């Protein structure tokens, strides 16, 4: 969640932001997540990224086939080598 | 040109697959145990980039350094950080 906050803050300040979910983080896109009222829903927050001018969302393919994703999801599935390319193309990388 | 720091063995496969020739890999924390498992079976020289291990963590685990891996101290880690454009933490 801290990572998404950082991404949204950067997006709000006009930075060109890409978000990559890797490993088991891709399960945040799974349908039917039940989050306690005291916590923020990561999946729903991810869906709001376009409002912060963040259009590029990537997911690592390691666990993606096991995810039953929420509807109308606009993400790009990439392999680990693709992650390497994405990282190389970035000016800064923040890991959370 | 990224510095990859690998903290746990969990992400090792993805990390290795994301490495590019111009990158550098630094193994630390509990990921140093990868060196123990793989000294015999894993060919560290097959990775596309230089591989380092944090000396303090390696010594704490009492492990032997494989030939293709170089042990470095904290100052050398700082130097690596300044030499690379990006830093990616795998944990």
N, CA and C atoms of all chains as a GROMACS GRO file, in nm:
protein
  561
    1UNK      N    1   0.083  -0.121   0.000
    1UNK     CA    2   0.000   0.000   0.000
    1UNK      C    3   0.086   0.126   0.000
    2UNK      N    4   0.196   0.124   0.074
    2UNK     CA    5   0.287   0.239   0.076
    2UNK      C    6   0.341   0.264  -0.064
    3UNK      N    7   0.363   0.156  -0.138
    3UNK     CA    8   0.412   0.168  -0.275
    3UNK      C    9   0.311   0.239  -0.364
    4UNK      N   10   0.183   0.204  -0.347
    4UNK     CA   11   0.078   0.269  -0.426
    4UNK      C   12   0.065   0.415  -0.389
    5UNK      N   13   0.078   0.446  -0.260
    5UNK     CA   14   0.072   0.586  -0.216
    5UNK      C   15   0.184   0.666  -0.283
    6UNK      N   16   0.304   0.607  -0.286
    6UNK     CA   17   0.418   0.675  -0.350
    6UNK      C   18   0.391   0.695  -0.499
    7UNK      N   19   0.336   0.590  -0.563
    7UNK     CA   20   0.306   0.599  -0.706
    7UNK      C   21   0.202   0.708  -0.734
    8UNK      N   22   0.098   0.712  -0.652
    8UNK     CA   23  -0.009   0.810  -0.673
    8UNK      C   24   0.042   0.952  -0.649
    9UNK      N   25   0.128   0.968  -0.548
    9UNK     CA   26   0.185   1.100  -0.520
    9UNK      C   27   0.269   1.145  -0.638
   10UNK      N   28   0.352   1.054  -0.690
   10UNK     CA   29   0.437   1.089  -0.805
   10UNK      C   30   0.352   1.120  -0.927
   11UNK      N   31   0.246   1.040  -0.948
   11UNK     CA   32   0.155   1.064  -1.061
   11UNK      C   33   0.087   1.198  -1.049
   12UNK      N   34   0.045   1.234  -0.928
   12UNK     CA   35  -0.024   1.361  -0.905
   12UNK      C   36   0.068   1.480  -0.932
   13UNK      N   37   0.199   1.458  -0.920
   13UNK     CA   38   0.295   1.565  -0.947
   13UNK      C   39   0.349   1.557  -1.090
   14UNK      N   40   0.278   1.484  -1.176
   14UNK     CA   41   0.310   1.486  -1.319
   14UNK      C   42   0.423   1.395  -1.362
   15UNK      N   43   0.470   1.306  -1.275
   15UNK     CA   44   0.575   1.213  -1.315
   15UNK      C   45   0.516   1.101  -1.401
   16UNK      N   46   0.598   1.046  -1.489
   16UNK     CA   47   0.556   0.935  -1.574
   16UNK      C   48   0.579   0.806  -1.496
   17UNK      N   49   0.472   0.751  -1.440
   17UNK     CA   50   0.485   0.639  -1.345
   17UNK      C   51   0.436   0.508  -1.406
   18UNK      N   52   0.512   0.402  -1.387
   18UNK     CA   53   0.465   0.267  -1.417
   18UNK      C   54   0.461   0.189  -1.287
   19UNK      N   55   0.362   0.103  -1.273
   19UNK     CA   56   0.350   0.021  -1.153
   19UNK      C   57   0.367  -0.126  -1.195
   20UNK      N   58   0.456  -0.196  -1.124
   20UNK     CA   59   0.476  -0.339  -1.150
   20UNK      C   60   0.443  -0.418  -1.024
   21UNK      N   61   0.353  -0.514  -1.037
   21UNK     CA   62   0.326  -0.604  -0.925
   21UNK      C   63   0.393  -0.736  -0.955
   22UNK      N   64   0.479  -0.779  -0.865
   22UNK     CA   65   0.549  -0.904  -0.891
   22UNK      C   66   0.529  -1.004  -0.778
   23UNK      N   67   0.560  -1.130  -0.808
   23UNK     CA   68   0.541  -1.236  -0.709
   23UNK      C   69   0.395  -1.247  -0.670
   24UNK      N   70   0.372  -1.272  -0.542
   24UNK     CA   71   0.234  -1.294  -0.495
   24UNK      C   72   0.154  -1.164  -0.488
   25UNK      N   73   0.217  -1.049  -0.509
   25UNK     CA   74   0.144  -0.921  -0.508
   25UNK      C   75   0.034  -0.919  -0.614
   26UNK      N   76   0.047  -1.001  -0.719
   26UNK     CA   77  -0.055  -1.000  -0.825
   26UNK      C   78  -0.191  -1.047  -0.773
   27UNK      N   79  -0.192  -1.116  -0.659
   27UNK     CA   80  -0.320  -1.162  -0.603
   27UNK      C   81  -0.404  -1.045  -0.550
   28UNK      N   82  -0.345  -0.925  -0.544
   28UNK     CA   83  -0.423  -0.807  -0.507
   28UNK      C   84  -0.531  -0.778  -0.610
   29UNK      N   85  -0.514  -0.832  -0.730
   29UNK     CA   86  -0.613  -0.811  -0.836
   29UNK      C   87  -0.721  -0.919  -0.835
   30UNK      N   88  -0.716  -1.012  -0.739
   30UNK     CA   89  -0.813  -1.121  -0.738
   30UNK      C   90  -0.952  -1.071  -0.700
   31UNK      N   91  -1.049  -1.133  -0.764
   31UNK     CA   92  -1.189  -1.101  -0.735
   31UNK      C   93  -1.226  -1.145  -0.594
   32UNK      N   94  -1.320  -1.077  -0.532
   32UNK     CA   95  -1.379  -1.123  -0.407
   32UNK      C   96  -1.291  -1.108  -0.285
   33UNK      N   97  -1.196  -1.015  -0.289
   33UNK     CA   98  -1.115  -0.991  -0.169
   33UNK      C   99  -1.201  -0.926  -0.061
   34UNK      N  100  -1.183  -0.973   0.061
   34UNK     CA  101  -1.261  -0.918   0.171
   34UNK      C  102  -1.165  -0.849   0.268
   35UNK      N  103  -1.164  -0.717   0.266
   35UNK     CA  104  -1.070  -0.640   0.346
   35UNK      C  105  -1.142  -0.578   0.465
   36UNK      N  106  -1.084  -0.587   0.587
   36UNK     CA  107  -1.149  -0.525   0.704
   36UNK      C  108  -1.173  -0.376   0.682
   37UNK      N  109  -1.279  -0.323   0.740
   37UNK     CA  110  -1.317  -0.183   0.720
   37UNK      C  111  -1.207  -0.087   0.764
   38UNK      N  112  -1.120  -0.134   0.854
   38UNK     CA  113  -1.013  -0.047   0.904
   38UNK      C  114  -0.895  -0.038   0.808
   39UNK      N  115  -0.895  -0.121   0.704
   39UNK     CA  116  -0.783  -0.121   0.611
   39UNK      C  117  -0.826  -0.080   0.472
   40UNK      N  118  -0.730  -0.034   0.394
   40UNK     CA  119  -0.763   0.007   0.257
   40UNK      C  120  -0.755  -0.113   0.163
   41UNK      N  121  -0.844  -0.113   0.062
   41UNK     CA  122  -0.852  -0.222  -0.034
   41UNK      C  123  -0.754  -0.195  -0.148
   42UNK      N  124  -0.648  -0.274  -0.153
   42UNK     CA  125  -0.542  -0.250  -0.252
   42UNK      C  126  -0.594  -0.264  -0.395
   43UNK      N  127  -0.676  -0.367  -0.420
   43UNK     CA  128  -0.730  -0.390  -0.554
   43UNK      C  129  -0.809  -0.271  -0.605
   44UNK      N  130  -0.894  -0.215  -0.518
   44UNK     CA  131  -0.975  -0.099  -0.558
   44UNK      C  132  -0.888   0.024  -0.578
   45UNK      N  133  -0.784   0.036  -0.496
   45UNK     CA  134  -0.692   0.149  -0.511
   45UNK      C  135  -0.619   0.140  -0.644
   46UNK      N  136  -0.581   0.017  -0.680
   46UNK     CA  137  -0.514  -0.005  -0.808
   46UNK      C  138  -0.603   0.039  -0.924
   47UNK      N  139  -0.733   0.011  -0.911
   47UNK     CA  140  -0.828   0.048  -1.016
   47UNK      C  141  -0.839   0.199  -1.031
   48UNK      N  142  -0.802   0.273  -0.927
   48UNK     CA  143  -0.815   0.419  -0.933
   48UNK      C  144  -0.690   0.487  -0.989
   49UNK      N  145  -0.587   0.410  -1.023
   49UNK     CA  146  -0.461   0.470  -1.070
   49UNK      C  147  -0.475   0.563  -1.192
   50UNK      N  148  -0.565   0.529  -1.289
   50UNK     CA  149  -0.579   0.620  -1.404
   50UNK      C  150  -0.616   0.764  -1.364
   51UNK      N  151  -0.683   0.780  -1.249
   51UNK     CA  152  -0.718   0.914  -1.202
   51UNK      C  153  -0.594   0.992  -1.160
   52UNK      N  154  -0.485   0.921  -1.140
   52UNK     CA  155  -0.357   0.986  -1.104
   52UNK      C  156  -0.262   0.985  -1.224
   53UNK      N  157  -0.321   0.971  -1.345
   53UNK     CA  158  -0.243   0.966  -1.469
   53UNK      C  159  -0.144   0.851  -1.473
   54UNK      N  160  -0.175   0.743  -1.405
   54UNK     CA  161  -0.091   0.623  -1.413
   54UNK      C  162  -0.165   0.521  -1.499
   55UNK      N  163  -0.117   0.507  -1.623
   55UNK     CA  164  -0.185   0.419  -1.719
   55UNK      C  165  -0.111   0.287  -1.736
   56UNK      N  166   0.016   0.282  -1.693
   56UNK     CA  167   0.096   0.162  -1.717
   56UNK      C  168   0.105   0.076  -1.592
   57UNK      N  169   0.027  -0.032  -1.593
   57UNK     CA  170   0.033  -0.126  -1.482
   57UNK      C  171   0.076  -0.262  -1.537
   58UNK      N  172   0.180  -0.318  -1.478
   58UNK     CA  173   0.234  -0.445  -1.524
   58UNK      C  174   0.220  -0.550  -1.415
   59UNK      N  175   0.199  -0.674  -1.456
   59UNK     CA  176   0.199  -0.784  -1.360
   59UNK      C  177   0.296  -0.892  -1.407
   60UNK      N  178   0.367  -0.947  -1.311
   60UNK     CA  179   0.463  -1.054  -1.333
   60UNK      C  180   0.384  -1.182  -1.360
   61UNK      N  181   0.427  -1.260  -1.458
   61UNK     CA  182   0.347  -1.377  -1.499
   61UNK      C  183   0.363  -1.501  -1.410
   62UNK      N  184   0.452  -1.494  -1.307
   62UNK     CA  185   0.480  -1.612  -1.225
   62UNK      C  186   0.354  -1.674  -1.165
   63UNK      N  187   0.271  -1.591  -1.102
   63UNK     CA  188   0.150  -1.644  -1.037
   63UNK      C  189   0.022  -1.602  -1.109
   64UNK      N  190   0.035  -1.521  -1.214
   64UNK     CA  191  -0.082  -1.458  -1.276
   64UNK      C  192  -0.187  -1.559  -1.322
   65UNK      N  193  -0.143  -1.676  -1.372
   65UNK     CA  194  -0.238  -1.775  -1.422
   65UNK      C  195  -0.329  -1.828  -1.310
   66UNK      N  196  -0.286  -1.811  -1.185
   66UNK     CA  197  -0.367  -1.860  -1.072
   66UNK      C  198  -0.463  -1.754  -1.018
   67UNK      N  199  -0.457  -1.634  -1.076
   67UNK     CA  200  -0.541  -1.524  -1.027
   67UNK      C  201  -0.670  -1.517  -1.108
   68UNK      N  202  -0.783  -1.506  -1.039
   68UNK     CA  203  -0.910  -1.479  -1.106
   68UNK      C  204  -0.933  -1.328  -1.093
   69UNK      N  205  -0.890  -1.251  -1.195
   69UNK     CA  206  -0.883  -1.106  -1.175
   69UNK      C  207  -1.018  -1.036  -1.178
   70UNK      N  208  -1.023  -0.918  -1.116
   70UNK     CA  209  -1.142  -0.834  -1.118
   70UNK      C  210  -1.170  -0.792  -1.262
   71UNK      N  211  -1.294  -0.755  -1.290
   71UNK     CA  212  -1.335  -0.722  -1.428
   71UNK      C  213  -1.270  -0.593  -1.477
   72UNK      N  214  -1.270  -0.578  -1.610
   72UNK     CA  215  -1.226  -0.455  -1.677
   72UNK      C  216  -1.087  -0.410  -1.634
   73UNK      N  217  -0.999  -0.507  -1.619
   73UNK     CA  218  -0.864  -0.476  -1.574
   73UNK      C  219  -0.775  -0.447  -1.695
   74UNK      N  220  -0.702  -0.336  -1.690
   74UNK     CA  221  -0.615  -0.301  -1.800
   74UNK      C  222  -0.470  -0.311  -1.754
   75UNK      N  223  -0.415  -0.433  -1.760
   75UNK     CA  224  -0.277  -0.454  -1.717
   75UNK      C  225  -0.199  -0.527  -1.827
   76UNK      N  226  -0.070  -0.513  -1.824
   76UNK     CA  227   0.017  -0.584  -1.918
   76UNK      C  228   0.090  -0.694  -1.842
   77UNK      N  229   0.080  -0.816  -1.892
   77UNK     CA  230   0.147  -0.929  -1.827
   77UNK      C  231   0.288  -0.942  -1.886
   78UNK      N  232   0.388  -0.945  -1.798
   78UNK     CA  233   0.526  -0.955  -1.847
   78UNK      C  234   0.602  -1.069  -1.777
   79UNK      N  235   0.700  -1.123  -1.846
   79UNK     CA  236   0.784  -1.228  -1.791
   79UNK      C  237   0.902  -1.162  -1.718
   80UNK      N  238   0.980  -1.237  -1.640
   80UNK     CA  239   1.093  -1.177  -1.569
   80UNK      C  240   1.190  -1.101  -1.660
   81UNK      N  241   1.214  -1.150  -1.779
   81UNK     CA  242   1.304  -1.078  -1.870
   81UNK      C  243   1.244  -0.942  -1.907
   82UNK      N  244   1.110  -0.941  -1.920
   82UNK     CA  245   1.040  -0.815  -1.947
   82UNK      C  246   1.055  -0.718  -1.832
   83UNK      N  247   1.060  -0.773  -1.709
   83UNK     CA  248   1.082  -0.689  -1.591
   83UNK      C  249   1.217  -0.622  -1.600
   84UNK      N  250   1.318  -0.698  -1.645
   84UNK     CA  251   1.452  -0.644  -1.660
   84UNK      C  252   1.453  -0.525  -1.756
   85UNK      N  253   1.379  -0.540  -1.866
   85UNK     CA  254   1.370  -0.431  -1.965
   85UNK      C  255   1.301  -0.310  -1.906
   86UNK      N  256   1.193  -0.335  -1.834
   86UNK     CA  257   1.116  -0.226  -1.773
   86UNK      C  258   1.203  -0.148  -1.675
   87UNK      N  259   1.280  -0.222  -1.594
   87UNK     CA  260   1.368  -0.159  -1.494
   87UNK      C  261   1.476  -0.077  -1.565
   88UNK      N  262   1.532  -0.134  -1.671
   88UNK     CA  263   1.639  -0.064  -1.744
   88UNK      C  264   1.589   0.066  -1.806
   89UNK      N  265   1.459   0.068  -1.842
   89UNK     CA  266   1.404   0.186  -1.908
   89UNK      C  267   1.365   0.296  -1.810
   90UNK      N  268   1.368   0.266  -1.680
   90UNK     CA  269   1.322   0.362  -1.581
   90UNK      C  270   1.435   0.451  -1.531
   91UNK      N  271   1.402   0.577  -1.500
   91UNK     CA  272   1.501   0.667  -1.440
   91UNK      C  273   1.522   0.631  -1.293
   92UNK      N  274   1.414   0.598  -1.225
   92UNK     CA  275   1.421   0.561  -1.084
   92UNK      C  276   1.334   0.439  -1.060
   93UNK      N  277   1.377   0.354  -0.970
   93UNK     CA  278   1.297   0.237  -0.933
   93UNK      C  279   1.276   0.238  -0.783
   94UNK      N  280   1.153   0.231  -0.739
   94UNK     CA  281   1.122   0.222  -0.596
   94UNK      C  282   1.066   0.083  -0.570
   95UNK      N  283   1.126   0.010  -0.477
   95UNK     CA  284   1.078  -0.126  -0.446
   95UNK      C  285   1.006  -0.126  -0.311
   96UNK      N  286   0.893  -0.189  -0.307
   96UNK     CA  287   0.818  -0.199  -0.180
   96UNK      C  288   0.783  -0.344  -0.153
   97UNK      N  289   2.101  -0.016  -1.633
   97UNK     CA  290   2.215  -0.046  -1.547
   97UNK      C  291   2.170  -0.042  -1.401
   98UNK      N  292   2.122  -0.157  -1.356
   98UNK     CA  293   2.059  -0.161  -1.224
   98UNK      C  294   2.140  -0.245  -1.125
   99UNK      N  295   2.136  -0.201  -0.999
   99UNK     CA  296   2.192  -0.282  -0.890
   99UNK      C  297   2.075  -0.358  -0.828
  100UNK      N  298   2.081  -0.491  -0.835
  100UNK     CA  299   1.977  -0.575  -0.776
  100UNK      C  300   2.026  -0.625  -0.641
  101UNK      N  301   1.953  -0.598  -0.534
  101UNK     CA  302   1.989  -0.657  -0.405
  101UNK      C  303   1.886  -0.766  -0.373
  102UNK      N  304   1.937  -0.885  -0.348
  102UNK     CA  305   1.850  -1.000  -0.321
  102UNK      C  306   1.857  -1.035  -0.172
  103UNK      N  307   1.745  -1.017  -0.101
  103UNK     CA  308   1.743  -1.038   0.044
  103UNK      C  309   1.694  -1.176   0.087
  104UNK      N  310   1.603  -1.233   0.009
  104UNK     CA  311   1.554  -1.366   0.045
  104UNK      C  312   1.562  -1.458  -0.077
  105UNK      N  313   1.565  -1.587  -0.049
  105UNK     CA  314   1.576  -1.683  -0.159
  105UNK      C  315   1.446  -1.697  -0.237
  106UNK      N  316   1.334  -1.655  -0.177
  106UNK     CA  317   1.202  -1.672  -0.238
  106UNK      C  318   1.196  -1.618  -0.380
  107UNK      N  319   1.251  -1.500  -0.398
  107UNK     CA  320   1.240  -1.430  -0.526
  107UNK      C  321   1.356  -1.458  -0.620
  108UNK      N  322   1.444  -1.549  -0.582
  108UNK     CA  323   1.568  -1.567  -0.656
  108UNK      C  324   1.546  -1.596  -0.804
  109UNK      N  325   1.453  -1.686  -0.835
  109UNK     CA  326   1.434  -1.725  -0.975
  109UNK      C  327   1.391  -1.606  -1.060
  110UNK      N  328   1.295  -1.526  -1.010
  110UNK     CA  329   1.250  -1.408  -1.085
  110UNK      C  330   1.363  -1.307  -1.099
  111UNK      N  331   1.435  -1.289  -0.988
  111UNK     CA  332   1.546  -1.193  -0.989
  111UNK      C  333   1.650  -1.232  -1.094
  112UNK      N  334   1.692  -1.358  -1.094
  112UNK     CA  335   1.794  -1.403  -1.188
  112UNK      C  336   1.747  -1.385  -1.332
  113UNK      N  337   1.617  -1.412  -1.355
  113UNK     CA  338   1.565  -1.402  -1.491
  113UNK      C  339   1.554  -1.258  -1.539
  114UNK      N  340   1.548  -1.164  -1.443
  114UNK     CA  341   1.535  -1.023  -1.481
  114UNK      C  342   1.671  -0.956  -1.502
  115UNK      N  343   1.779  -1.026  -1.467
  115UNK     CA  344   1.913  -0.965  -1.477
  115UNK      C  345   1.954  -0.941  -1.621
  116UNK      N  346   2.022  -0.828  -1.642
  116UNK     CA  347   2.076  -0.796  -1.774
  116UNK      C  348   2.228  -0.783  -1.763
  117UNK      N  349   2.295  -0.790  -1.877
  117UNK     CA  350   2.442  -0.794  -1.875
  117UNK      C  351   2.504  -0.672  -1.805
  118UNK      N  352   2.438  -0.556  -1.816
  118UNK     CA  353   2.496  -0.435  -1.759
  118UNK      C  354   2.461  -0.417  -1.611
  119UNK      N  355   2.382  -0.511  -1.556
  119UNK     CA  356   2.340  -0.502  -1.416
  119UNK      C  357   2.445  -0.561  -1.321
  120UNK      N  358   2.419  -0.547  -1.191
  120UNK     CA  359   2.501  -0.611  -1.089
  120UNK      C  360   2.408  -0.673  -0.985
  121UNK      N  361   2.442  -0.791  -0.937
  121UNK     CA  362   2.361  -0.858  -0.835
  121UNK      C  363   2.439  -0.860  -0.704
  122UNK      N  364   2.374  -0.816  -0.596
  122UNK     CA  365   2.434  -0.824  -0.463
  122UNK      C  366   2.344  -0.912  -0.375
  123UNK      N  367   2.400  -1.023  -0.327
  123UNK     CA  368   2.326  -1.117  -0.244
  123UNK      C  369   2.351  -1.082  -0.097
  124UNK      N  370   2.245  -1.078  -0.018
  124UNK     CA  371   2.261  -1.040   0.123
  124UNK      C  372   2.152  -1.104   0.209
  125UNK      N  373   2.156  -1.072   0.338
  125UNK     CA  374   2.060  -1.127   0.435
  125UNK      C  375   2.048  -1.280   0.421
  126UNK      N  376   1.925  -1.331   0.433
  126UNK     CA  377   1.910  -1.476   0.430
  126UNK      C  378   1.930  -1.534   0.290
  127UNK      N  379   1.936  -1.450   0.190
  127UNK     CA  380   1.961  -1.499   0.053
  127UNK      C  381   2.101  -1.558   0.039
  128UNK      N  382   2.190  -1.528   0.135
  128UNK     CA  383   2.326  -1.584   0.126
  128UNK      C  384   2.323  -1.738   0.131
  129UNK      N  385   2.216  -1.793   0.187
  129UNK     CA  386   2.208  -1.940   0.195
  129UNK      C  387   2.194  -2.004   0.057
  130UNK      N  388   2.157  -1.924  -0.041
  130UNK     CA  389   2.156  -1.973  -0.179
  130UNK      C  390   2.295  -2.022  -0.218
  131UNK      N  391   2.396  -1.954  -0.164
  131UNK     CA  392   2.534  -1.991  -0.196
  131UNK      C  393   2.567  -2.129  -0.141
  132UNK      N  394   2.510  -2.161  -0.024
  132UNK     CA  395   2.535  -2.291   0.037
  132UNK      C  396   2.469  -2.402  -0.044
  133UNK      N  397   2.342  -2.376  -0.081
  133UNK     CA  398   2.268  -2.479  -0.156
  133UNK      C  399   2.332  -2.505  -0.291
  134UNK      N  400   2.382  -2.398  -0.348
  134UNK     CA  401   2.414  -2.408  -0.490
  134UNK      C  402   2.562  -2.418  -0.522
  135UNK      N  403   2.645  -2.418  -0.420
  135UNK     CA  404   2.789  -2.421  -0.449
  135UNK      C  405   2.823  -2.534  -0.545
  136UNK      N  406   2.760  -2.649  -0.522
  136UNK     CA  407   2.790  -2.765  -0.606
  136UNK      C  408   2.709  -2.765  -0.735
  137UNK      N  409   2.580  -2.728  -0.725
  137UNK     CA  410   2.491  -2.749  -0.840
  137UNK      C  411   2.467  -2.623  -0.924
  138UNK      N  412   2.481  -2.506  -0.862
  138UNK     CA  413   2.446  -2.386  -0.936
  138UNK      C  414   2.572  -2.321  -0.992
  139UNK      N  415   2.565  -2.287  -1.119
  139UNK     CA  416   2.678  -2.222  -1.183
  139UNK      C  417   2.656  -2.071  -1.180
  140UNK      N  418   2.717  -2.006  -1.080
  140UNK     CA  419   2.698  -1.860  -1.066
  140UNK      C  420   2.752  -1.784  -1.185
  141UNK      N  421   2.850  -1.843  -1.251
  141UNK     CA  422   2.908  -1.773  -1.366
  141UNK      C  423   2.814  -1.773  -1.486
  142UNK      N  424   2.702  -1.852  -1.476
  142UNK     CA  425   2.608  -1.853  -1.588
  142UNK      C  426   2.515  -1.732  -1.585
  143UNK      N  427   2.513  -1.657  -1.474
  143UNK     CA  428   2.432  -1.535  -1.469
  143UNK      C  429   2.495  -1.430  -1.560
  144UNK      N  430   2.412  -1.345  -1.620
  144UNK     CA  431   2.466  -1.253  -1.721
  144UNK      C  432   2.549  -1.137  -1.666
  145UNK      N  433   2.550  -1.119  -1.532
  145UNK     CA  434   2.617  -1.001  -1.477
  145UNK      C  435   2.705  -1.038  -1.358
  146UNK      N  436   2.789  -0.944  -1.310
  146UNK     CA  437   2.871  -0.973  -1.193
  146UNK      C  438   2.786  -1.003  -1.068
  147UNK      N  439   2.833  -1.098  -0.987
  147UNK     CA  440   2.760  -1.136  -0.866
  147UNK      C  441   2.846  -1.109  -0.743
  148UNK      N  442   2.788  -1.034  -0.647
  148UNK     CA  443   2.859  -1.005  -0.522
  148UNK      C  444   2.776  -1.056  -0.405
  149UNK      N  445   2.844  -1.078  -0.294
  149UNK     CA  446   2.773  -1.113  -0.171
  149UNK      C  447   2.826  -1.022  -0.061
  150UNK      N  448   2.738  -0.983   0.030
  150UNK     CA  449   2.779  -0.897   0.140
  150UNK      C  450   2.859  -0.982   0.240
  151UNK      N  451   2.985  -0.945   0.257
  151UNK     CA  452   3.080  -1.025   0.336
  151UNK      C  453   3.029  -1.052   0.477
  152UNK      N  454   2.974  -0.949   0.539
  152UNK     CA  455   2.928  -0.963   0.678
  152UNK      C  456   2.820  -1.072   0.690
  153UNK      N  457   2.727  -1.075   0.595
  153UNK     CA  458   2.619  -1.174   0.600
  153UNK      C  459   2.670  -1.314   0.566
  154UNK      N  460   2.767  -1.318   0.473
  154UNK     CA  461   2.827  -1.447   0.435
  154UNK      C  462   2.902  -1.507   0.554
  155UNK      N  463   2.980  -1.422   0.623
  155UNK     CA  464   3.058  -1.469   0.739
  155UNK      C  465   2.965  -1.511   0.852
  156UNK      N  466   2.859  -1.435   0.874
  156UNK     CA  467   2.764  -1.467   0.981
  156UNK      C  468   2.702  -1.604   0.959
  157UNK      N  469   2.684  -1.640   0.831
  157UNK     CA  470   2.626  -1.770   0.799
  157UNK      C  471   2.732  -1.880   0.794
  158UNK      N  472   2.859  -1.841   0.802
  158UNK     CA  473   2.968  -1.938   0.801
  158UNK      C  474   2.980  -2.013   0.671
  159UNK      N  475   2.955  -1.942   0.562
  159UNK     CA  476   2.955  -2.010   0.432
  159UNK      C  477   3.085  -1.987   0.356
  160UNK      N  478   3.109  -2.077   0.263
  160UNK     CA  479   3.228  -2.065   0.177
  160UNK      C  480   3.188  -1.993   0.049
  161UNK      N  481   3.278  -1.909   0.003
  161UNK     CA  482   3.249  -1.828  -0.115
  161UNK      C  483   3.271  -1.908  -0.244
  162UNK      N  484   3.166  -1.919  -0.328
  162UNK     CA  485   3.187  -1.986  -0.457
  162UNK      C  486   3.281  -1.902  -0.545
  163UNK      N  487   3.344  -1.967  -0.640
  163UNK     CA  488   3.447  -1.902  -0.720
  163UNK      C  489   3.397  -1.781  -0.801
  164UNK      N  490   3.278  -1.794  -0.857
  164UNK     CA  491   3.230  -1.688  -0.946
  164UNK      C  492   3.168  -1.569  -0.870
  165UNK      N  493   3.166  -1.577  -0.737
  165UNK     CA  494   3.105  -1.471  -0.657
  165UNK      C  495   3.213  -1.398  -0.579
  166UNK      N  496   3.197  -1.265  -0.570
  166UNK     CA  497   3.296  -1.185  -0.499
  166UNK      C  498   3.232  -1.129  -0.372
  167UNK      N  499   3.304  -1.135  -0.260
  167UNK     CA  500   3.251  -1.082  -0.135
  167UNK      C  501   3.292  -0.935  -0.120
  168UNK      N  502   3.198  -0.851  -0.079
  168UNK     CA  503   3.229  -0.708  -0.062
  168UNK      C  504   3.179  -0.659   0.073
  169UNK      N  505   3.237  -0.547   0.120
  169UNK     CA  506   3.193  -0.489   0.247
  169UNK      C  507   3.093  -0.375   0.221
  170UNK      N  508   3.053  -0.310   0.329
  170UNK     CA  509   2.951  -0.205   0.317
  170UNK      C  510   2.998  -0.087   0.231
  171UNK      N  511   3.126  -0.050   0.243
  171UNK     CA  512   3.176   0.062   0.163
  171UNK      C  513   3.167   0.031   0.014
  172UNK      N  514   3.200  -0.092  -0.021
  172UNK     CA  515   3.193  -0.132  -0.161
  172UNK      C  516   3.048  -0.132  -0.210
  173UNK      N  517   2.956  -0.165  -0.120
  173UNK     CA  518   2.814  -0.162  -0.153
  173UNK      C  519   2.770  -0.018  -0.184
  174UNK      N  520   2.818   0.074  -0.100
  174UNK     CA  521   2.786   0.215  -0.124
  174UNK      C  522   2.841   0.258  -0.260
  175UNK      N  523   2.964   0.215  -0.289
  175UNK     CA  524   3.025   0.250  -0.418
  175UNK      C  525   2.941   0.195  -0.533
  176UNK      N  526   2.895   0.069  -0.520
  176UNK     CA  527   2.810   0.009  -0.625
  176UNK      C  528   2.683   0.090  -0.643
  177UNK      N  529   2.625   0.136  -0.531
  177UNK     CA  530   2.501   0.214  -0.538
  177UNK      C  531   2.521   0.341  -0.621
  178UNK      N  532   2.638   0.402  -0.606
  178UNK     CA  533   2.661   0.527  -0.679
  178UNK      C  534   2.689   0.502  -0.826
  179UNK      N  535   2.734   0.380  -0.858
  179UNK     CA  536   2.771   0.350  -0.997
  179UNK      C  537   2.651   0.308  -1.082
  180UNK      N  538   2.540   0.275  -1.016
  180UNK     CA  539   2.425   0.225  -1.092
  180UNK      C  540   2.312   0.327  -1.096
  181UNK      N  541   2.242   0.326  -1.209
  181UNK     CA  542   2.134   0.422  -1.229
  181UNK      C  543   2.012   0.385  -1.144
  182UNK      N  544   1.980   0.256  -1.141
  182UNK     CA  545   1.862   0.213  -1.065
  182UNK      C  546   1.902   0.112  -0.957
  183UNK      N  547   1.817   0.105  -0.856
  183UNK     CA  548   1.834   0.002  -0.754
  183UNK      C  549   1.703  -0.076  -0.742
  184UNK      N  550   1.713  -0.207  -0.748
  184UNK     CA  551   1.594  -0.291  -0.733
  184UNK      C  552   1.616  -0.384  -0.614
  185UNK      N  553   1.525  -0.378  -0.518
  185UNK     CA  554   1.535  -0.465  -0.400
  185UNK      C  555   1.439  -0.583  -0.417
  186UNK      N  556   1.493  -0.702  -0.406
  186UNK     CA  557   1.410  -0.825  -0.414
  186UNK      C  558   1.402  -0.885  -0.275
  187UNK      N  559   1.286  -0.876  -0.212
  187UNK     CA  560   1.269  -0.937  -0.082
  187UNK      C  561   1.127  -0.984  -0.059
   0.00000   0.00000   0.00000
